[in-house]
Amino acid sequence: MDIGFPEALTVVGLLLIAAAAASGLVQRTVLSISVLSVTAGIVLDLAGVVALDPGAQSLVYVVELVLLITLFGDGLLVERQFLREHWRAPARALAVAMPLNAALLAIAAKALFGDLSWAEAFLLGFVLSPTDPVITSSIVTSVKVPTRVRNIVNLESGLNDGLALPFVLLFLELSIGDTGELAGTIGGLSLETLLGVAVGAMLALAAGLLLGRLPEWALEGRFEGLYALGLGLAAFGVAELFEGNGLIAAFCAGLVLAVTRHEIPEIFSELNESVGAVLQVVAFALFGALIVETGLDVSVLPLAAFIAFALLLARPASILVSFVGIPLTGTEKGFIAWFGPKGIASMLFALFVLNSGAPDRSLVFDVAAFTILASILAHGLTDTLGARWVERRMSARGPG
């Protein structure tokens, strides 16, 4: 940013005050904090208050921090009973729907943007394949939405970010033209994923064991949240130090801690939710400003067609195909099929592409950025309405 530290803190402080003051309005209307934050970022940049360097590493760090804290917090919300009884739906969403969605997006991108190579088209597909745990957090915490739907959305959005990352890195290397060590690259990315799972699980088991053995006087109540937050940050850091996937490690740490220590204090989730909310406001505002800085260097009609295909056809078709045979109602499947927002993870992956050596990196970034923007608006404005809709449909249907 081209402004000094005091000015930056002033802007962030005013953003947080505005977000908090509007939180009650958000709960009662179709507005969302993500939509308001992106709008604020656009206005601030157009007004000349902030200016971003799209290649700044600090920008990547902010988005990555938001994502890892959100993923860890989502992992803490997973219910052990759900994992035993309803694991098939999120597994299908990850193993079938995500790659199918990426493939459909790649085909559409190649057809609409002929300058893209097939590697770049698939790169764009996987950049946009994760669903956003930040925007879905409003669904995960909504009591209006059936528990199994909330948990499916939570698990899918929590895991697909880390699982998409190896494919993004793979197709990024293919786009650059580095195919000589393809087998080694695939093996290395698979190892990163496994290391992330292992590190997150082991640290969570150790933290849970320590938590159970601490004397009552050792951990004061007001510091309990820091214990959990420290675990999430450490899981990411240790995994990255050992060249593992830190995002998967953070989510797995929260998940394993929740499953093995079912009685963990409520403040664990509360503090992570509060910290995550602060960072989310900042990240979405930065994204809004970034959209203004990078501009639009792609034809509007192909872009509009791609966005419509991505939001209205590719995601719903992928979910509905993958959920064939899954014991969910049509209402539940329809809700999950629609609610696949693009956001923080896709922002991070798009920044990776923009700062790479891919020949058409600007085109890939522009298409991804405006698809993310459209998704934030569409899904951010329909999350409350969607929750009310599914509540009414399930209430009318009655128990069972």
C-alpha positions in Angstrom: 0.0 0.0 0.0 1.2 3.6 -0.7 0.0 4.9 2.6 1.8 5.0 5.9 1.3 2.8 9.0 -0.9 5.3 10.9 -3.1 5.9 7.8 -3.4 2.2 7.2 -4.5 1.6 10.8 -7.0 4.4 10.5 -8.6 2.9 7.4 -8.7 -0.6 9.0 -10.1 0.8 12.2 -12.9 2.6 10.4 -13.6 -0.5 8.3 -14.0 -2.6 11.4 -16.2 0.0 13.1 -18.4 0.2 10.0 -18.6 -3.6 9.8 -19.6 -4.0 13.4 -22.1 -1.2 13.2 -23.7 -2.8 10.2 -23.7 -6.4 11.6 -27.3 -6.1 12.9 -28.5 -4.8 9.5 -26.7 -7.7 7.9 -28.5 -10.2 10.1 -31.9 -8.8 9.1 -31.4 -8.2 5.3 -29.8 -9.9 2.3 -26.6 -7.9 2.7 -23.5 -9.6 4.0 -20.2 -8.4 5.5 -18.3 -9.8 2.5 -20.3 -7.7 0.0 -20.0 -4.6 2.1 -16.3 -5.1 2.6 -15.6 -5.6 -1.1 -17.7 -2.5 -1.9 -15.7 -0.5 0.7 -12.4 -1.6 -0.9 -13.6 -0.5 -4.4 -14.8 2.9 -3.1 -11.5 3.5 -1.1 -9.4 2.7 -4.2 -11.5 4.8 -6.6 -11.3 7.7 -4.1 -7.5 7.4 -4.0 -7.4 6.6 -0.3 -5.5 3.3 -0.8 -3.4 1.9 -3.6 -2.3 -1.7 -3.9 0.6 -3.4 -5.6 -0.8 -6.7 -6.9 2.6 -8.3 -6.8 3.2 -7.4 -3.1 4.1 -10.5 -1.0 2.4 -8.8 2.0 -0.9 -9.1 0.2 -0.5 -12.8 -0.2 0.4 -13.1 3.5 -2.8 -11.4 4.6 -5.0 -13.6 2.4 -3.2 -16.7 3.5 -3.5 -15.8 7.2 -7.3 -15.2 6.8 -7.7 -18.5 5.1 -5.7 -20.6 7.6 -7.5 -19.1 10.6 -10.9 -19.6 8.9 -10.1 -23.2 8.0 -8.9 -24.0 11.6 -12.1 -22.5 13.0 -14.3 -24.5 10.6 -12.5 -27.7 11.6 -13.5 -27.0 15.3 -17.1 -26.9 14.3 -17.3 -30.4 12.8 -19.4 -32.9 14.8 -18.0 -36.3 15.6 -21.4 -38.0 15.1 -21.7 -36.5 11.6 -18.3 -37.9 10.6 -19.4 -41.4 11.5 -22.8 -41.3 9.8 -22.7 -38.7 7.0 -19.2 -38.8 5.5 -20.2 -39.9 2.0 -21.6 -36.6 0.8 -18.5 -34.4 1.6 -16.3 -37.2 0.3 -18.2 -37.2 -3.0 -18.1 -33.4 -3.1 -14.3 -33.5 -2.8 -13.4 -36.5 -4.9 -16.0 -36.2 -7.6 -17.6 -32.7 -7.7 -14.4 -30.6 -7.3 -12.4 -32.2 -10.2 -15.6 -32.4 -12.4 -16.3 -28.7 -11.7 -12.7 -27.8 -12.6 -12.9 -29.8 -15.8 -16.1 -28.1 -16.8 -14.7 -24.7 -16.1 -11.5 -25.6 -18.1 -13.6 -26.6 -21.2 -15.6 -23.4 -21.0 -12.5 -21.3 -20.5 -10.8 -22.9 -23.5 -13.9 -22.3 -25.7 -14.4 -18.7 -24.6 -10.8 -17.5 -24.3 -9.0 -19.1 -27.2 -5.6 -17.6 -26.2 -5.4 -19.9 -23.2 -3.5 -23.2 -23.5 -5.2 -26.3 -22.1 -2.8 -26.1 -19.1 -3.9 -22.5 -18.4 -7.6 -23.4 -18.9 -7.3 -26.2 -16.3 -5.3 -23.8 -14.1 -8.2 -21.4 -14.1 -10.6 -24.3 -13.4 -8.7 -25.4 -10.3 -8.2 -21.7 -9.1 -12.0 -21.4 -9.1 -12.8 -25.0 -7.9 -12.6 -24.4 -4.1 -15.6 -23.1 -2.2 -15.0 -20.4 0.3 -15.0 -21.1 4.0 -15.3 -17.4 4.8 -18.6 -16.9 3.0 -19.9 -20.3 4.0 -19.2 -19.5 7.6 -22.6 -17.7 7.7 -24.3 -20.9 6.6 -22.2 -23.2 8.9 -23.3 -21.1 12.0 -27.0 -20.7 10.9 -29.4 -22.7 13.0 -32.0 -22.2 10.2 -30.0 -24.7 8.0 -30.2 -28.4 8.8 -27.2 -29.8 10.7 -26.2 -32.3 8.0 -26.3 -29.6 5.3 -24.2 -27.3 7.5 -21.6 -30.0 8.1 -21.4 -31.0 4.5 -20.8 -27.4 3.4 -18.3 -27.0 6.2 -16.3 -30.1 5.4 -16.3 -29.4 1.7 -15.2 -25.8 2.0 -12.6 -26.7 4.7 -10.9 -29.4 2.7 -11.2 -28.4 -0.9 -8.9 -25.3 -0.5 -6.0 -27.4 0.5 -6.8 -30.2 -1.9 -7.1 -27.8 -4.8 -3.7 -26.2 -4.1 -1.6 -29.1 -5.4 -3.5 -29.1 -8.7 -3.1 -25.3 -9.0 0.7 -25.6 -8.5 0.8 -28.6 -11.0 -1.0 -26.8 -13.8 0.9 -23.6 -13.0 4.1 -25.4 -13.7 2.6 -27.0 -16.9 1.5 -23.5 -18.0 5.0 -22.2 -17.6 6.3 -25.1 -19.6 8.1 -27.1 -17.0 7.1 -30.6 -17.9 10.4 -32.4 -17.6 9.9 -33.5 -14.0 6.1 -34.0 -14.2 6.2 -37.3 -12.2 8.4 -35.8 -9.6 6.1 -32.8 -9.3 3.0 -34.9 -8.9 4.8 -37.0 -6.2 6.0 -33.9 -4.4 2.6 -32.3 -4.3 1.0 -35.5 -3.1 3.6 -35.6 -0.3 2.9 -32.0 0.6 -0.8 -32.9 1.1 0.0 -36.0 3.2 2.5 -34.1 5.3 -0.2 -31.4 6.0 -2.7 -34.0 7.2 0.0 -35.7 9.3 1.3 -32.5 10.9 -2.1 -31.1 11.7 -3.4 -34.4 13.2 -0.3 -35.0 15.3 -0.1 -31.5 16.7 -3.9 -31.6 17.5 -3.5 -34.9 19.3 -0.6 -33.6 21.3 -2.4 -30.3 22.1 -5.6 -32.3 23.1 -3.6 -34.6 25.3 -1.8 -31.7 27.0 -5.2 -29.9 27.5 -6.6 -32.9 29.3 -3.6 -33.2 31.6 -3.2 -29.6 32.6 -4.1 -28.9 36.2 -7.2 -26.7 36.7 -5.1 -23.7 37.9 -2.7 -23.8 34.8 -5.0 -22.5 32.1 -6.9 -19.4 33.0 -10.3 -19.1 31.3 -9.6 -15.9 29.4 -6.6 -17.5 27.7 -8.3 -20.6 26.6 -8.9 -19.2 23.1 -5.3 -18.4 22.7 -4.5 -22.1 23.2 -6.6 -23.0 20.2 -5.4 -20.1 18.0 -1.8 -21.0 18.8 -2.5 -24.6 17.6 -3.9 -23.4 14.3 -1.0 -21.1 13.6 1.6 -23.7 14.7 0.0 -26.4 12.5 0.3 -24.2 9.4 3.9 -23.1 10.3 5.3 -26.5 11.1 3.7 -28.1 8.0 5.2 -25.3 5.8 8.6 -25.7 7.5 8.6 -29.4 6.6 7.4 -28.5 3.0 3.9 -29.8 3.7 0.5 -28.2 2.9 -0.1 -25.7 5.7 -3.7 -25.0 4.8 -4.7 -28.6 5.1 -2.7 -28.9 8.3 -4.6 -26.0 9.9 -8.0 -27.5 9.0 -7.0 -31.0 10.1 -5.7 -29.6 13.4 -9.1 -28.1 14.1 -10.9 -31.1 12.9 -8.9 -33.6 15.0 -9.0 -31.5 18.1 -12.8 -31.2 17.8 -13.2 -35.0 17.2 -10.8 -36.2 19.9 -11.6 -33.6 22.5 -15.4 -33.2 22.1 -15.6 -31.2 25.4 -13.3 -28.4 24.2 -14.2 -25.0 25.6 -16.7 -22.8 23.6 -14.2 -20.0 23.7 -11.9 -22.0 21.4 -14.4 -21.4 18.5 -15.5 -18.0 19.7 -12.0 -16.4 19.7 -11.2 -17.9 16.3 -14.5 -16.6 14.9 -13.7 -13.1 16.2 -10.2 -13.0 14.9 -11.3 -14.5 11.6 -14.1 -11.9 11.3 -11.5 -9.0 11.7 -9.2 -10.5 9.1 -12.1 -11.3 6.7 -13.2 -7.6 6.6 -9.7 -6.5 5.8 -9.1 -9.3 3.1 -12.3 -8.6 1.2 -11.7 -4.8 1.3 -8.2 -5.5 -0.1 -9.7 -7.6 -2.8 -12.1 -4.9 -3.8 -9.2 -2.4 -4.1 -7.2 -5.0 -6.1 -10.0 -5.3 -8.6 -9.8 -1.6 -9.3 -6.0 -1.7 -9.5 -5.8 -4.5 -12.0 -8.7 -3.3 -14.2 -10.4 -5.4 -16.8 -8.4 -6.5 -19.9 -10.8 -9.1 -21.2 -13.8 -8.9 -23.5 -17.0 -8.4 -21.5 -19.3 -10.9 -23.3 -17.0 -14.0 -23.0 -16.4 -13.0 -19.4 -20.1 -12.7 -18.6 -20.8 -16.0 -20.3 -18.0 -17.7 -18.3 -19.2 -16.3 -15.0 -22.8 -17.4 -15.7 -21.6 -20.9 -16.6 -19.4 -21.1 -13.5 -22.1 -20.1 -11.1 -25.3 -21.4 -12.6 -24.2 -24.6 -14.4 -20.8 -26.0 -13.6 -21.1 -26.0 -9.8 -24.7 -27.2 -9.6 -24.2 -29.9 -12.2 -21.0 -31.2 -10.5 -22.7 -31.4 -7.1 -25.9 -33.0 -8.4 -23.9 -35.6 -10.4 -21.7 -36.4 -7.4 -24.6 -36.7 -5.0 -26.5 -39.4 -7.0 -27.4 -42.1 -4.5 -26.7 -39.9 -1.5 -29.6 -39.9 1.0 -30.4 -36.2 1.0 -33.6 -34.5 0.0 -33.9 -32.5 -3.2 -34.1 -29.3 -1.2 -30.8 -30.1 0.6 -29.0 -31.1 -2.6 -30.3 -28.0 -4.4 -29.1 -25.8 -1.5 -25.6 -27.3 -1.5 -25.4 -27.2 -5.3 -26.1 -23.5 -5.4 -24.0 -22.5 -2.3 -20.5 -23.0 -3.7 -19.1 -19.4 -3.4 -15.6 -18.5 -4.6 -13.6 -16.3 -2.3 -10.5 -16.2 -0.1 -8.8 -19.4 -1.4 -9.4 -18.5 -5.1 -8.1 -15.0 -4.4 -4.9 -16.5 -3.0 -4.5 -18.9 -6.0 -5.2 -16.1 -8.4 -2.4 -14.0 -6.8 -0.1 -17.0 -7.2 -0.9 -17.0 -10.9 -0.5 -13.3 -11.3 3.0 -13.4 -9.8 4.1 -16.4 -11.9 5.7 -16.8 -15.3 2.6 -18.2 -17.0 2.2 -16.6 -20.5 -1.4 -15.6 -20.0 -1.3 -14.9 -16.3 -3.1 -11.6 -16.6 -6.0 -13.1 -18.5 -6.3 -16.0 -16.0 -6.2 -13.5 -13.1 -8.8 -11.2 -14.6 -11.3 -14.0 -15.4 -10.7 -15.5 -11.9 -11.0 -12.1 -10.1 -14.3 -11.0 -11.7 -15.7 -14.5 -11.3 -14.8 -14.3 -7.6 -16.4 -10.8 -7.4 -19.6 -12.0 -9.0 -19.7 -15.0 -6.7 -19.2 -12.8 -3.6 -22.1 -10.6 -4.7 -24.4 -13.5 -5.7 -23.8 -15.8 -2.8 -23.2 -13.0 -0.3 -26.7 -11.6 -1.1 -28.4 -15.0 -1.1 -27.0 -16.7 2.0 -29.7 -15.3 4.3 -32.4 -15.9 1.8 -31.1 -19.4 1.1 -31.1 -20.3 4.8 -34.7 -19.1 5.2 -35.7 -21.0 2.1 -34.2 -24.3 3.2 -35.7 -23.8 6.7 -39.2 -23.3 5.3 -38.9 -26.3 2.9 -37.6 -28.6 5.6 -40.3 -27.4 8.1 -43.0 -28.0 5.6 -41.6 -31.4 4.9 -41.7 -32.3 8.6 -39.4 -34.6 10.6 -37.5 -37.3 8.6 
